[in-house]
């Protein structure tokens, strides 16, 4: 589940909690480092609130979901090809 964050400039960021590397408080603001982003997201929210929101969202993230979906898609494609070949032998050449 993506987390919506609005930075100190008013820009909205949708962050995948699986890619959050660091959350810290600095000068009364909360800073969030996200893998793949070159900029730090700074928000005017308490660090504990941001950590809680990221943690709750992270509970719904399964890092294997994308891998499993890709495997399932490949298996479905192979099954479709096999069915087509069985119905029409010319498909196999």
The first five atom37 places (N, CA, C, CB, O) and aatype in JSON, in Angstrom:
{
  "aatype": [20, 20, 20, 20, 20, 20, 20, 20, 20, 20, 20, 20, 20, 20, 20, 20, 20, 20, 20, 20, 20, 20, 20, 20, 20, 20, 20, 20, 20, 20, 20, 20, 20, 20, 20, 20, 20, 20, 20, 20, 20, 20, 20, 20, 20, 20, 20, 20, 20, 20, 20, 20, 20, 20, 20, 20, 20, 20, 20, 20, 20, 20, 20, 20, 20, 20, 20, 20, 20, 20, 20, 20, 20, 20, 20, 20, 20, 20, 20, 20, 20, 20, 20, 20, 20, 20, 20, 20, 20, 20, 20, 20, 20],
  "atom_mask": [
    [1, 1, 1, 1, 1],
    [1, 1, 1, 1, 1],
    [1, 1, 1, 1, 1],
    [1, 1, 1, 1, 1],
    [1, 1, 1, 1, 1],
    [1, 1, 1, 1, 1],
    [1, 1, 1, 1, 1],
    [1, 1, 1, 1, 1],
    [1, 1, 1, 1, 1],
    [1, 1, 1, 1, 1],
    [1, 1, 1, 1, 1],
    [1, 1, 1, 1, 1],
    [1, 1, 1, 1, 1],
    [1, 1, 1, 1, 1],
    [1, 1, 1, 1, 1],
    [1, 1, 1, 1, 1],
    [1, 1, 1, 1, 1],
    [1, 1, 1, 1, 1],
    [1, 1, 1, 1, 1],
    [1, 1, 1, 1, 1],
    [1, 1, 1, 1, 1],
    [1, 1, 1, 1, 1],
    [1, 1, 1, 1, 1],
    [1, 1, 1, 1, 1],
    [1, 1, 1, 1, 1],
    [1, 1, 1, 1, 1],
    [1, 1, 1, 1, 1],
    [1, 1, 1, 1, 1],
    [1, 1, 1, 1, 1],
    [1, 1, 1, 1, 1],
    [1, 1, 1, 1, 1],
    [1, 1, 1, 1, 1],
    [1, 1, 1, 1, 1],
    [1, 1, 1, 1, 1],
    [1, 1, 1, 1, 1],
    [1, 1, 1, 1, 1],
    [1, 1, 1, 1, 1],
    [1, 1, 1, 1, 1],
    [1, 1, 1, 1, 1],
    [1, 1, 1, 1, 1],
    [1, 1, 1, 1, 1],
    [1, 1, 1, 1, 1],
    [1, 1, 1, 1, 1],
    [1, 1, 1, 1, 1],
    [1, 1, 1, 1, 1],
    [1, 1, 1, 1, 1],
    [1, 1, 1, 1, 1],
    [1, 1, 1, 1, 1],
    [1, 1, 1, 1, 1],
    [1, 1, 1, 1, 1],
    [1, 1, 1, 1, 1],
    [1, 1, 1, 1, 1],
    [1, 1, 1, 1, 1],
    [1, 1, 1, 1, 1],
    [1, 1, 1, 1, 1],
    [1, 1, 1, 1, 1],
    [1, 1, 1, 1, 1],
    [1, 1, 1, 1, 1],
    [1, 1, 1, 1, 1],
    [1, 1, 1, 1, 1],
    [1, 1, 1, 1, 1],
    [1, 1, 1, 1, 1],
    [1, 1, 1, 1, 1],
    [1, 1, 1, 1, 1],
    [1, 1, 1, 1, 1],
    [1, 1, 1, 1, 1],
    [1, 1, 1, 1, 1],
    [1, 1, 1, 1, 1],
    [1, 1, 1, 1, 1],
    [1, 1, 1, 1, 1],
    [1, 1, 1, 1, 1],
    [1, 1, 1, 1, 1],
    [1, 1, 1, 1, 1],
    [1, 1, 1, 1, 1],
    [1, 1, 1, 1, 1],
    [1, 1, 1, 1, 1],
    [1, 1, 1, 1, 1],
    [1, 1, 1, 1, 1],
    [1, 1, 1, 1, 1],
    [1, 1, 1, 1, 1],
    [1, 1, 1, 1, 1],
    [1, 1, 1, 1, 1],
    [1, 1, 1, 1, 1],
    [1, 1, 1, 1, 1],
    [1, 1, 1, 1, 1],
    [1, 1, 1, 1, 1],
    [1, 1, 1, 1, 1],
    [1, 1, 1, 1, 1],
    [1, 1, 1, 1, 1],
    [1, 1, 1, 1, 1],
    [1, 1, 1, 1, 1],
    [1, 1, 1, 1, 1],
    [1, 1, 1, 1, 1]
  ],
  "atom_positions": [
    [[0.84, -1.17, 0.0], [0.0, 0.0, 0.0], [0.89, 1.24, 0.0], [-0.96, 0.0, 1.22], [1.8, 1.35, 0.83]],
    [[0.65, 2.15, -0.9], [1.42, 3.38, -0.97], [1.0, 4.34, 0.14], [1.25, 4.04, -2.35], [-0.14, 4.33, 0.6]],
    [[1.96, 5.16, 0.54], [1.71, 6.15, 1.6], [1.81, 7.53, 0.97], [2.73, 5.99, 2.78], [2.77, 7.84, 0.26]],
    [[0.82, 8.36, 1.23], [0.82, 9.73, 0.71], [1.53, 10.65, 1.7], [-0.62, 10.22, 0.45], [1.17, 10.7, 2.88]],
    [[2.53, 11.37, 1.21], [3.25, 12.34, 2.03], [3.25, 13.68, 1.3], [4.7, 11.86, 2.32], [3.46, 13.73, 0.09]],
    [[3.03, 14.75, 2.03], [3.11, 16.09, 1.46], [4.32, 16.77, 2.08], [1.8, 16.91, 1.72], [4.41, 16.94, 3.29]],
    [[5.26, 17.17, 1.22], [6.5, 17.75, 1.73], [6.32, 19.22, 2.12], [7.62, 17.62, 0.69], [5.23, 19.79, 1.97]],
    [[7.4, 19.81, 2.6], [7.32, 21.19, 3.1], [7.06, 22.21, 2.0], [8.6, 21.54, 3.82], [6.7, 23.35, 2.29]],
    [[7.24, 21.81, 0.74], [6.96, 22.69, -0.4], [5.54, 22.51, -0.93], [7.96, 22.44, -1.52], [5.12, 23.2, -1.87]],
    [[4.79, 21.58, -0.34], [3.43, 21.33, -0.76], [3.3, 20.27, -1.85], [2.82, 22.59, -1.24], [2.19, 20.01, -2.33]],
    [[4.41, 19.65, -2.24], [4.36, 18.58, -3.24], [3.9, 17.29, -2.59], [5.74, 18.39, -3.92], [4.28, 16.97, -1.46]],
    [[3.07, 16.54, -3.32], [2.58, 15.26, -2.83], [3.46, 14.15, -3.38], [1.1, 15.04, -3.22], [3.77, 14.11, -4.57]],
    [[3.86, 13.25, -2.48], [4.66, 12.09, -2.85], [3.89, 10.85, -2.46], [6.07, 12.13, -2.15], [3.34, 10.77, -1.36]],
    [[3.83, 9.87, -3.36], [3.25, 8.56, -3.05], [4.43, 7.62, -2.91], [2.23, 8.07, -4.17], [5.14, 7.34, -3.88]],
    [[4.64, 7.12, -1.71], [5.84, 6.36, -1.39], [5.48, 4.9, -1.13], [6.55, 6.96, -0.17], [4.55, 4.59, -0.39]],
    [[6.25, 4.02, -1.75], [6.14, 2.59, -1.48], [6.94, 2.33, -0.2], [6.67, 1.7, -2.69], [8.15, 2.54, -0.19]],
    [[6.29, 1.89, 0.88], [6.99, 1.74, 2.16], [8.12, 0.72, 2.12], [6.01, 1.34, 3.23], [9.01, 0.76, 2.96]],
    [[8.1, -0.19, 1.15], [9.17, -1.19, 1.05], [10.49, -0.54, 0.65], [8.79, -2.27, 0.03], [11.55, -1.13, 0.85]],
    [[10.45, 0.67, 0.1], [11.66, 1.34, -0.36], [12.14, 2.45, 0.57], [11.43, 1.91, -1.71], [13.11, 3.15, 0.26]],
    [[11.48, 2.62, 1.71], [11.93, 3.62, 2.68], [13.17, 3.1, 3.39], [10.8, 3.96, 3.72], [13.14, 2.04, 4.01]],
    [[14.27, 3.86, 3.3], [15.53, 3.44, 3.92], [15.73, 4.03, 5.3], [16.69, 3.84, 3.03], [16.13, 3.34, 6.24]],
    [[15.44, 5.33, 5.43], [15.7, 6.02, 6.7], [14.59, 7.03, 6.96], [17.09, 6.73, 6.69], [14.11, 7.7, 6.05]],
    [[14.19, 7.12, 8.22], [13.28, 8.17, 8.68], [13.92, 8.77, 9.91], [11.81, 7.61, 8.98], [14.26, 8.06, 10.86]],
    [[14.1, 10.09, 9.9], [14.69, 10.73, 11.07], [14.13, 12.13, 11.26], [16.22, 10.79, 10.94], [13.58, 12.74, 10.34]],
    [[14.29, 12.61, 12.48], [13.87, 13.97, 12.79], [15.09, 14.87, 12.75], [13.15, 14.04, 14.17], [16.14, 14.54, 13.32]],
    [[14.96, 16.01, 12.08], [16.06, 16.97, 12.0], [15.47, 18.37, 11.94], [16.95, 16.68, 10.75], [14.67, 18.7, 11.07]],
    [[15.89, 19.18, 12.88], [15.44, 20.58, 12.95], [13.92, 20.71, 12.99], [15.97, 21.35, 11.77], [13.35, 21.6, 12.35]],
    [[13.27, 19.81, 13.74], [11.82, 19.89, 13.91], [11.0, 19.34, 12.75], [11.43, 21.28, 14.14], [9.77, 19.4, 12.77]],
    [[11.68, 18.81, 11.75], [10.99, 18.22, 10.61], [11.34, 16.74, 10.52], [11.36, 18.95, 9.28], [12.32, 16.3, 11.11]],
    [[10.54, 16.0, 9.8], [10.82, 14.59, 9.58], [11.36, 14.43, 8.17], [9.54, 13.7, 9.8], [10.79, 14.93, 7.21]],
    [[12.49, 13.72, 8.07], [13.11, 13.46, 6.78], [12.94, 11.98, 6.44], [14.62, 13.86, 6.79], [13.11, 11.11, 7.29]],
    [[12.59, 11.72, 5.17], [12.39, 10.35, 4.71], [13.28, 10.12, 3.5], [10.89, 10.07, 4.37], [13.18, 10.84, 2.5]],
    [[14.15, 9.12, 3.6], [15.0, 8.73, 2.46], [14.34, 7.52, 1.81], [16.47, 8.4, 2.92], [13.99, 6.55, 2.48]],
    [[14.19, 7.59, 0.49], [13.56, 6.52, -0.27], [14.54, 6.02, -1.33], [12.23, 6.99, -0.92], [15.11, 6.82, -2.07]],
    [[14.74, 4.71, -1.39], [15.62, 4.13, -2.39], [15.15, 4.52, -3.77], [15.68, 2.59, -2.25], [13.96, 4.43, -4.08]],
    [[16.08, 4.96, -4.62], [15.74, 5.35, -5.98], [15.46, 6.83, -6.14], [14.55, 4.58, -6.43], [15.37, 7.32, -7.27]],
    [[15.33, 7.56, -5.04], [15.12, 9.01, -5.1], [16.4, 9.72, -4.7], [13.94, 9.45, -4.18], [17.07, 9.3, -3.75]],
    [[16.74, 10.77, -5.41], [17.95, 11.51, -5.08], [17.69, 12.59, -4.04], [18.54, 12.12, -6.33], [18.64, 13.12, -3.45]],
    [[16.43, 12.94, -3.83], [16.11, 13.97, -2.85], [15.49, 13.36, -1.61], [15.16, 15.0, -3.46], [14.84, 12.31, -1.65]],
    [[15.71, 14.03, -0.5], [15.1, 13.63, 0.77], [13.73, 14.28, 0.85], [16.0, 14.04, 2.0], [13.58, 15.46, 0.51]],
    [[12.74, 13.53, 1.29], [11.4, 14.09, 1.46], [11.33, 14.63, 2.88], [10.27, 13.0, 1.2], [11.52, 13.9, 3.85]],
    [[11.05, 15.93, 3.01], [10.94, 16.59, 4.32], [9.48, 16.96, 4.55], [11.86, 17.85, 4.41], [8.85, 17.62, 3.71]],
    [[8.95, 16.53, 5.7], [7.55, 16.81, 6.02], [7.44, 17.49, 7.38], [6.72, 15.52, 6.0], [8.31, 17.33, 8.24]],
    [[6.36, 18.24, 7.56], [6.08, 18.92, 8.82], [5.16, 18.05, 9.67], [5.45, 20.32, 8.57], [4.07, 18.48, 10.04]],
    [[5.6, 16.85, 9.97], [4.83, 15.92, 10.79], [5.77, 15.29, 11.8], [4.12, 14.81, 9.92], [6.96, 15.16, 11.54]],
    [[5.24, 14.91, 12.96], [6.09, 14.25, 13.95], [6.66, 12.94, 13.4], [5.29, 13.99, 15.25], [5.97, 12.2, 12.7]],
    [[7.92, 12.67, 13.72], [8.58, 11.48, 13.22], [7.84, 10.21, 13.63], [10.02, 11.43, 13.73], [7.74, 9.27, 12.84]],
    [[7.31, 10.17, 14.85], [6.59, 8.98, 15.32], [5.35, 8.71, 14.47], [6.19, 9.14, 16.8], [5.0, 7.56, 14.22]],
    [[4.68, 9.76, 14.05], [3.49, 9.63, 13.22], [3.85, 9.04, 11.84], [2.79, 10.99, 13.05], [3.15, 8.16, 11.33]],
    [[4.93, 9.54, 11.25], [5.36, 9.05, 9.94], [5.83, 7.6, 10.04], [6.5, 9.94, 9.38], [5.49, 6.78, 9.19]],
    [[6.59, 7.29, 11.09], [7.07, 5.92, 11.28], [5.89, 4.96, 11.44], [7.98, 5.84, 12.52], [5.9, 3.87, 10.86]],
    [[4.89, 5.36, 12.19], [3.72, 4.51, 12.38], [2.99, 4.29, 11.06], [2.77, 5.14, 13.41], [2.61, 3.16, 10.75]],
    [[2.79, 5.35, 10.3], [2.09, 5.22, 9.02], [2.84, 4.31, 8.05], [1.88, 6.6, 8.39], [2.24, 3.48, 7.37]],
    [[4.16, 4.48, 7.97], [4.98, 3.63, 7.09], [4.94, 2.18, 7.58], [6.44, 4.14, 7.05], [4.82, 1.26, 6.77]],
    [[5.04, 1.98, 8.88], [5.03, 0.62, 9.44], [3.72, -0.1, 9.18], [5.31, 0.67, 10.93], [3.71, -1.28, 8.83]],
    [[2.61, 0.6, 9.35], [1.3, 0.0, 9.11], [1.15, -0.36, 7.63], [0.17, 0.97, 9.54], [0.67, -1.44, 7.31]],
    [[1.57, 0.53, 6.75], [1.48, 0.26, 5.31], [2.4, -0.9, 4.92], [1.84, 1.51, 4.51], [2.07, -1.68, 4.03]],
    [[3.54, -1.0, 5.57], [4.5, -2.04, 5.26], [3.98, -3.43, 5.61], [5.81, -1.78, 5.98], [4.41, -4.42, 5.02]],
    [[3.08, -3.52, 6.55], [2.52, -4.81, 6.94], [1.78, -5.47, 5.78], [1.58, -4.65, 8.12], [1.67, -6.69, 5.73]],
    [[1.26, -4.67, 4.85], [0.54, -5.2, 3.71], [1.42, -5.49, 2.5], [-0.53, -4.26, 3.32], [0.93, -5.93, 1.47]],
    [[2.74, -5.25, 2.63], [3.66, -5.44, 1.5], [4.35, -6.79, 1.63], [4.7, -4.3, 1.43], [4.96, -7.09, 2.66]],
    [[4.26, -7.58, 0.59], [4.96, -8.86, 0.54], [5.97, -8.77, -0.59], [3.96, -10.06, 0.34], [5.57, -8.7, -1.75]],
    [[7.27, -8.76, -0.29], [8.27, -8.59, -1.35], [8.24, -9.67, -2.41], [9.63, -8.55, -0.75], [8.76, -9.47, -3.51]],
    [[7.64, -10.82, -2.11], [7.58, -11.9, -3.09], [6.37, -11.79, -4.02], [7.56, -13.23, -2.38], [6.26, -12.55, -4.98]],
    [[5.47, -10.87, -3.74], [4.25, -10.76, -4.53], [4.56, -10.52, -6.0], [3.36, -9.65, -3.99], [3.98, -11.17, -6.87]],
    [[5.45, -9.58, -6.29], [5.78, -9.28, -7.68], [6.45, -10.47, -8.36], [6.7, -8.05, -7.76], [6.16, -10.77, -9.52]],
    [[7.33, -11.14, -7.65], [8.01, -12.31, -8.2], [6.99, -13.4, -8.5], [9.1, -12.82, -7.24], [7.02, -14.01, -9.57]],
    [[6.11, -13.65, -7.55], [5.1, -14.68, -7.73], [4.16, -14.34, -8.89], [4.3, -14.87, -6.45], [3.76, -15.23, -9.64]],
    [[3.82, -13.08, -9.03], [2.94, -12.66, -10.13], [3.63, -12.9, -11.47], [2.56, -11.17, -9.99], [2.99, -13.34, -12.42]],
    [[4.92, -12.62, -11.55], [5.67, -12.85, -12.78], [5.74, -14.33, -13.13], [7.06, -12.29, -12.66], [5.6, -14.69, -14.3]],
    [[5.96, -15.17, -12.14], [6.0, -16.62, -12.36], [4.64, -17.11, -12.83], [6.43, -17.35, -11.07], [4.55, -17.9, -13.77]],
    [[3.59, -16.64, -12.19], [2.23, -17.05, -12.57], [1.92, -16.62, -14.0], [1.21, -16.45, -11.62], [1.31, -17.38, -14.75]],
    [[2.34, -15.43, -14.37], [2.09, -14.94, -15.72], [2.82, -15.8, -16.74], [2.53, -13.46, -15.85], [2.26, -16.12, -17.79]],
    [[4.07, -16.19, -16.46], [4.84, -17.05, -17.37], [4.18, -18.43, -17.49], [6.29, -17.2, -16.87], [4.12, -19.0, -18.59]],
    [[3.7, -18.96, -16.38], [3.04, -20.27, -16.42], [1.75, -20.2, -17.23], [2.73, -20.75, -14.99], [1.44, -21.12, -18.0]],
    [[1.0, -19.12, -17.07], [-0.24, -18.95, -17.84], [0.06, -18.86, -19.34], [-1.0, -17.69, -17.37], [-0.67, -19.44, -20.15]],
    [[1.12, -18.14, -19.71], [1.49, -18.0, -21.11], [1.9, -19.35, -21.69], [2.64, -16.98, -21.27], [1.53, -19.69, -22.82]],
    [[2.65, -20.14, -20.91], [3.07, -21.46, -21.37], [1.87, -22.38, -21.55], [4.07, -22.09, -20.38], [1.8, -23.13, -22.52]],
    [[0.92, -22.32, -20.63], [-0.28, -23.15, -20.73], [-1.11, -22.76, -21.94], [-1.12, -23.03, -19.44], [-1.65, -23.63, -22.63]],
    [[-1.22, -21.47, -22.21], [-1.97, -21.0, -23.37], [-1.31, -21.46, -24.66], [-2.08, -19.46, -23.36], [-1.99, -21.9, -25.59]],
    [[0.02, -21.38, -24.72], [0.75, -21.82, -25.91], [0.57, -23.32, -26.11], [2.25, -21.48, -25.79], [0.38, -23.77, -27.24]],
    [[0.63, -24.11, -25.04], [0.46, -25.56, -25.13], [-0.94, -25.91, -25.61], [0.74, -26.23, -23.77], [-1.12, -26.83, -26.41]],
    [[-1.93, -25.18, -25.11], [-3.32, -25.42, -25.53], [-3.49, -25.09, -27.0], [-4.3, -24.6, -24.67], [-4.14, -25.83, -27.74]],
    [[-2.91, -23.99, -27.44], [-3.0, -23.59, -28.85], [-2.34, -24.63, -29.74], [-2.35, -22.22, -29.08], [-2.86, -24.96, -30.81]],
    [[-1.19, -25.15, -29.31], [-0.48, -26.16, -30.09], [-1.28, -27.46, -30.17], [0.9, -26.43, -29.47], [-1.28, -28.13, -31.2]],
    [[-1.97, -27.81, -29.1], [-2.77, -29.04, -29.08], [-3.98, -28.9, -30.01], [-3.23, -29.37, -27.65], [-4.38, -29.86, -30.67]],
    [[-4.55, -27.71, -30.04], [-5.73, -27.48, -30.88], [-5.33, -27.34, -32.35], [-6.49, -26.22, -30.41], [-6.03, -27.8, -33.24]],
    [[-4.2, -26.7, -32.58], [-3.74, -26.42, -33.95], [-2.28, -26.83, -34.07], [-3.93, -24.91, -34.33], [-1.4, -26.02, -33.78]],
    [[-1.99, -28.07, -34.48], [-0.6, -28.55, -34.56], [0.29, -27.7, -35.45], [-0.59, -29.96, -35.06], [1.51, -27.75, -35.3]],
    [[-0.26, -26.92, -36.37], [0.54, -26.06, -37.25], [1.23, -24.95, -36.48], [-0.34, -25.47, -38.35], [2.21, -24.38, -36.96]],
    [[0.71, -24.63, -35.29], [1.31, -23.58, -34.45], [2.74, -23.96, -34.06], [0.45, -23.34, -33.18], [3.61, -23.1, -33.98]],
    [[2.97, -25.24, -33.83], [4.29, -25.71, -33.4], [5.28, -25.79, -34.57], [4.17, -27.09, -32.74], [6.45, -26.09, -34.36]],
    [[4.83, -25.52, -35.76], [5.75, -25.48, -36.89], [5.74, -26.73, -37.62], [7.11, -25.18, -36.47], [6.46, -26.87, -38.61]]
  ]
}
